[in-house]
Amino acid sequence: MRVILDNNVWSYIGIEGSKAELESLALGRRLSVRTPPATLLEVLRTKDAEKRDRIIDAMTSRHWVRLRTEADVECEEIVAEARRARPQWVRQLPLTGLPADLREFWTRKIWRDAARDSAPLAARTPRAMDAAEEHVFDVMKSNSLAMREVNWRAEDLAKVTYMATEEAPDSYLAGWQRGTRAAGWRVEGRDVFWHALERHDFMTWAGHGSTYGDWLAPYLHLDRVLRDPEDFTRFWLTDIDEARMPRNWLRWVSRVALLEHKVTKSTGRDNQLACYLPDCDVFLSEDRRFVRALQRVKETAPIPLPEIRWVDIEASGDRAVDVIAAALD
């Protein structure tokens, strides 16, 4: 059984010092405990150094499986769909060096560095993430308030669509016909990736990584991808297969589900963690709001998603590992 634990559960394990108990449970039940890099990044924001190091120690057992980043697997989906639907975008000979280096960093190096001495990473992580997170928080909070004002709630998240309005500029629509609708995740995917790839050369020249561009450029000719905005729109709005894009679908739909609840600074991080649901059979969290949102997502997902279960470690009065064991029964 593949298991992912939310950060709130890891906090109990680290503070209690029950790492060995969790290892014993995992070995005894043949559990594959999986650790997304997003969970480590959140722990690195913990200001209490002793608490931070105890949680990181629990998360860095040699028995756990370290997962690839969500950007890595989202871009992998896009490359696969480009091979099928836009072969002219695809490099004949991939430049595999950079993806290998990035994957080595996110699945090994950052974990080793955090386990050895988390202080340097903890000092850099908030500075690198705070501005982006503040922007995400502002947008999500505004959208959530707008949804509440009109008492908006979709019965089926998979059927949420956007309309190309008469007021939208031609440069934005890029071939999307006015008055027509498209699935929300497709429109969002188009907008997010166009923006990221359009900025890739500038960001690289300026000495900054652009994440999506770094993962895609070794496999796709970005100049060809960006050459025709209308073709890029067709690729996203009509040509890609939803069933082949579960991570990209999850990122958008889980955010919509989370907007139905109170938005906090951690909501964006929850949205990030939701992208790892296909990597497990059971997901455990102590955040009831997050669990409810993910259960809503599961109802309409185009692929099977794991069991999403709420645990209440604090109220139980039991050791965290005992609560985890009961939740997995």
N, C-alpha and C positions, 0 to 999 in steps of 0.2 A: 504493500500500500504506500503510495506517494503522499507525503504530508507537507503542507506549508503552514507555518505559524505566523500570525500577525505580530507586529513589533510589541504590542502590549503583552502578549504571551511570553515572548522572549525576555521581556523585562523581569517577569516573575522568576523565570528560570535562572537568569543571571544574578539577580539580587539574592535569591534563596541559596544559590550555589548548588543547584540540582542538576548540573550538566551531566554528571556521571549517571544519575538516575535516568535521565532521558536517553542517554546512550544505551543503558541496559534495556530500557523499554523498547527502543528501536531494534536492537539486536534480537531480543526475545520474540518480538512480533514481526520481524522482518519488515520494518518500516524504512522507507527511503525519505529521510527528512531533508527537505530542499530549501536552500537559502538564496533568495533573489538578491542581487546587489542593491536593489532599492531599500531593502531592510537595513543593510549596513549603512547606507548613506543617511538614513533617518537616525540610527543610533549615534552616528558621528556628530549629530547636532546636540547631543546630551552634554550639558555644561559641566555636570558633576563628573569629574574625571574618574573617580573610583567606581561610581555606578556604571559609567560608560564602559570601562574596561572589563567589568564583571559580565556585562551583557555581551560584549564582543567575544570574550573568552567562551561563553556558552555557545555562541553562533559559529565558532571556528573549529569545531571538532573535525578530526580527519574522517569521521564517519558520515558527515553531511555531504550532500551533493550541491555544488555551487552552480547556480544557473547563469545563463547568458543574460545580457541586458535586454530590456524590452525593445530598445531601439534596434539592436542587432536582429532580433527575430521579426520585428515589424518590417524591416528593410529586406530581410530574406524572403518574406512573402511577396513584396513588390518585385524583387528580381525574378522570382519564379513566374509571376504573372506577366512580366515584361518578356520573358523568354517565350511564353505561350502566345501573347497578344501583340507584342511590339518587338519582334526579334531584331529589328533594325536599330534599336536602342542598345543592344547587348554587345559587350566587348567579346571578340573572338577568343582573346587570351586574357582572363581576369588578372588583375593586379592584386594578388592575394596577400602580399606582405603586410599591408596596413590592417586589414581585418584580423589577421592572425595576431598582430601585436596588440590590437585593441582587445581582442578576446582573451589573450594572455593576461592583460592588465585587469580586466573586470572579473575573470573567473579565478585568478590566482594572486597576482601581485598585490592588489589593493587589500585583499584579505590577509596576506602575510604581513604587509606593512601595518595594518590596523592591529593585528595580534601582537606584533613586536613593540610598537609604540604608537598609540592612537592620537597622541597630542598634535603632531604636525598635520595629519589629515583633518582632525577636528578643528584646527585653526583655519584651514583653507576652505573646508566644505561650506560653511555658512556664507562666507564672502562670495563664493562662486555661485551659490544657489539662491540667496535671499532676494535679489532683484527680480529674478525670473519668477520665484515663488510668489512674491508680492503682487506681480502682475496677474498671475494665474488666479490668485485669491480674489483680487478686485473684480476680474471678469466673471468668475464663478459666483461671487456674492451678488453682483448686479443681475446676472441671469436668474439666480435663484429667487431673488426678490421680485423680479418681473413675473416669474412663473407663479409665485404665491399671490400676487396682486390680482391675477385673472383666474386664480384657482385652477391652474393648468396641471393635469396629470394624464399621461398617456396610458390607455388601457394596454396597449401592446407597444413596447419600446422599439421593437424592430420595424414598426410601421411609421415611425416619426419621419417626416419629410420636410424639406425646405423648398420654397417657391422662388423662382427667378422673377422678381418684380419688375414692373415697368420703370421704376426709378433707378434700378441698378445700372451702373455704367457698363458700356460695352467691354471695357478693358477687364472688368471683373468677371462678367459672364463668360467671355471667351468661347462663344459658340453655344452656350447653354441658352436655350430659347426661352424668351420671356413668357410667363404664364404657365410654364411646365414645372413639375415637381421632380425632385430627386431625393433618394434616401439620405438622411442627415449624415450618416457616417461617411458616405461617398463625397459629399460636398466638403465636409470638414477635412477629410483626407487629402482631397485635391488642394485645398487652400493651405494646409499646414506644410505639405511637401513642396508645393510650388515656392512658397516663401523660403523654406529652408534651402532648397537647391539653388534658387536665384541668388541667395546670399553666400553660397558656398565658396566661390572663388575669392570674394572680398574677405570673408572671414579667415580663409586659409592664408591669404596674403597678409592680413593684419596679425597673424600669429595666433588666431583663436580657432578652436575646433567648431564645426557646425553640426556635429553628431550625425544627423541623417545623411548629409552629404558625404561625410567620412565613410559611412557604411555602404553607400550606394556607388560612389565614384569608382571604386575598384572593379565594379561589375557592369556599370552602365556608362555610356558616353553622355555625360550630362548636357553637353551642348546640343546633342540630338534630342534629348528629352525635353529641353526647354525651347527648342527651335520653333515649335508650333503650339501655341497655347490652346488652340481649339482641339488639336489632337490629344493634348494632355488632358483636357476636359473630357473628351470622349472616353479615354482610357479609364478615368476614374468613375464617371457617371454611368457608363453603359457596358464597357468591355470587360472589366475585371469581374471575377466570380466571387461572390460574397463568401461562399463556403471555403474558398482558398485564402481568405483574408481574416481569420478569426481574431488575431491580435489587434489589427487596425479597427475592426468592428468593436471589439471589447473596449478599446480606449475611449471611443466616443460614447457608446451606449452606457457604460458604467458611469461616465461623468453625468449624463442626463439623469440616471437613477439617483446619483448622489445629490443632485441639485434639488431633489424633492424633499431633502432634509436640510437642517441648518448647516450652513457652510462655515467651516473653520479653516485655520491656516493649514491643518493637516489633511483637508479634503483632497487637495491636489496630489498629495503623497498616496492617499488611499486609491485614487484613480490610477496612479502609476502601478501600484501593487496589483490591481485587478487584472492587469495584462498578463500576469503569470498564472492565472487560473487553469489554463490548459496543461500546465506542468504538474498538476497534482490530482489526487483522487479525493482528498479531504482538505478543506481550508478551515482553520480555527482562528477565531478572533473574540476578544472581549468587548469589542465595540458593536453594540446592538444595532446602531444606525447603519454602520458599514455592512453588517451581515444582512440586514433587511434589503439594502440597495442591491447587494450581489445576488440575493435570492430572486429579486425582480429581474435582474439581467438573465439569470439562468432560465427563467420561464420562456424567453424568446430567442435564446442564443442559437446560431446556425450550426453549432457543434455541441457535443456533450460537454458539460461543465461538471466540476466536482461537487461533492456534498459540501455545503457551506454551513458551518455550525457555530453557534454562539456558546461561549463558555464564560462562567462567572467565578473566577478563581478567588477573588477577594471575598465575596459573600460566602463561598463554600467553606472557608476556613481550612481547607486541605492544602497539601503540597501541590504545586503546579503540575507535576508529572502525574499525580493521581487523578487530577481533573482531566488532563489530556487523555489518560488511559481510559477513563470512563466515557469521554466524548467519542473515542474511537471504537467503542464496543458496538 
